[in-house]
């Protein structure tokens, strides 16, 4: 479901647009998500991944990441 959201964000971007998406770290390392990660990586859509520690957001202790996306 996280990659569905990322896909919608990418579709909504203008040609020179940028976006930052908050995502948990699970989809970034799951083997089942490898093909999609590889395709958006090869497409040059991922500009940066910023890992953040757990306990940063209210009501969750899991570590998260920020994906900086661009077209």
Order of alpha helices (4+ residues) and beta strands (2+ residues): alpha-beta-alpha-alpha-beta-beta
